[in-house]
Amino acid sequence: VDLSVSWLGLAMANPLYNASGVMCRSVAELEQVRTSAAAAVITKSCTPQPRTGNPEPRYCATALGSINSMGLPNAGYPYYLDYARSYPYAAGKPLFLSLSGMTLQENLDMLSDLAAAQLPCLPEVNLSCPNLPGKPQLGYDFQACHEALTQMARVYHGPFGVKLPPYFDPVHFARMAAVLNAFPALRFVTCINSIGNGLVIDVDRESVVIKPKDGLGGLGGSYVLPTALANVREFYRLLPGKHVVGCGGINSGREAFMHILAGATAVQIGTCLYEEGEGAFARILDELRALMAHKGYQRLDDFRGKLKTL
Ligand SMILES: O=C(O)c1[nH]c(=O)[nH]c(=O)c1Cl
């Protein structure tokens, strides 16, 4: 069984890597991912300056997934650029840099600096970043997204991608696809970011479980799998010539198989990686390999995007 993936001029031994935000804030964590069975690495979404993020507790795992309101804690763009400068690209594991400015100008500043650095790493711009006060996150403001991407494509001419929030309405899928299809250099979308502003309640304590936002936080893990799969499949259909990276609810080879069947080129592991550690990569790969062997598939292209409808 061959798990290899080749896309964007990159060759990956397998489709798995970390989701931005998990095991990727410090160099020590990034090296844990890079030296694991993961085939690529992505950094924590960064801002130009370091941020401590929200008061704790700001992450909580449950039997069904996770909730977080981290508040963009990160070591600052220069820290991750420094890692990208010394990264061993020749070892064959691509590096992605997640950018999440608090303003459009911050994203433009980071992207133009990254362009000047001329490094082999690829930017994944986080569209769940804040928008103007009183407006929804950028990813939910289609007009603002179009304007932001127009300016980003002006300062950064290489291939890049975006991390998308989940969408829940066919008109929203179509509106966002129309925006994304206007940018040829936008080569991949990562679906999905956490499902925003969920509320987890602890019955014994009769309390919320995270401190920020009176308990509201982004949901990950099994909670989000069907939504993640829907976003992967819809954008796989709506964005011809672009790649979709699947993220959301992958706990085993089975969910990785589902995401690829829905059209994903590669897949990111978030909550499961946070809870299990880097051993999750080898385990999930073994499970995916066994599932493919059982089904008689030799390589990922044998089933990628071939989800049957009834
Ligand atoms: O609170 C966070 O740091 C965070 N948490 C998420 O679940 N998704 C994101 O894009 C970010 Cl930036």
The ligand as an SDF file (V2000), in Angstrom:
LIG
                    3D

 12 12  0  0  0  0  0  0  0  0999 V2000
   -7.9840   30.5870   19.9040 O   0  0  0  0  0  0  0  0  0  0  0  0
   -7.1380   30.2840   19.0300 C   0  0  0  0  0  0  0  0  0  0  0  0
   -5.9040   30.5540   19.0920 O   0  0  0  0  0  0  0  0  0  0  0  0
   -7.7050   29.5660   17.8480 C   0  0  0  0  0  0  0  0  0  0  0  0
   -8.5280   28.5100   18.1080 N   0  0  0  0  0  0  0  0  0  0  0  0
   -9.1410   27.8240   17.0890 C   0  0  0  0  0  0  0  0  0  0  0  0
   -9.9000   26.8520   17.3150 O   0  0  0  0  0  0  0  0  0  0  0  0
   -8.9340   28.2080   15.8090 N   0  0  0  0  0  0  0  0  0  0  0  0
   -8.1410   29.2570   15.4820 C   0  0  0  0  0  0  0  0  0  0  0  0
   -7.9980   29.5720   14.2780 O   0  0  0  0  0  0  0  0  0  0  0  0
   -7.4970   29.9760   16.5480 C   0  0  0  0  0  0  0  0  0  0  0  0
   -6.4510   31.3200   16.1550 Cl  0  0  0  0  0  0  0  0  0  0  0  0
  1  2  2  0
  2  3  1  0
  2  4  1  0
  4  5  1  0
  4 11  2  0
  5  6  1  0
  6  7  2  0
  6  8  1  0
  8  9  1  0
  9 10  2  0
  9 11  1  0
 11 12  1  0
M  END
$$$$
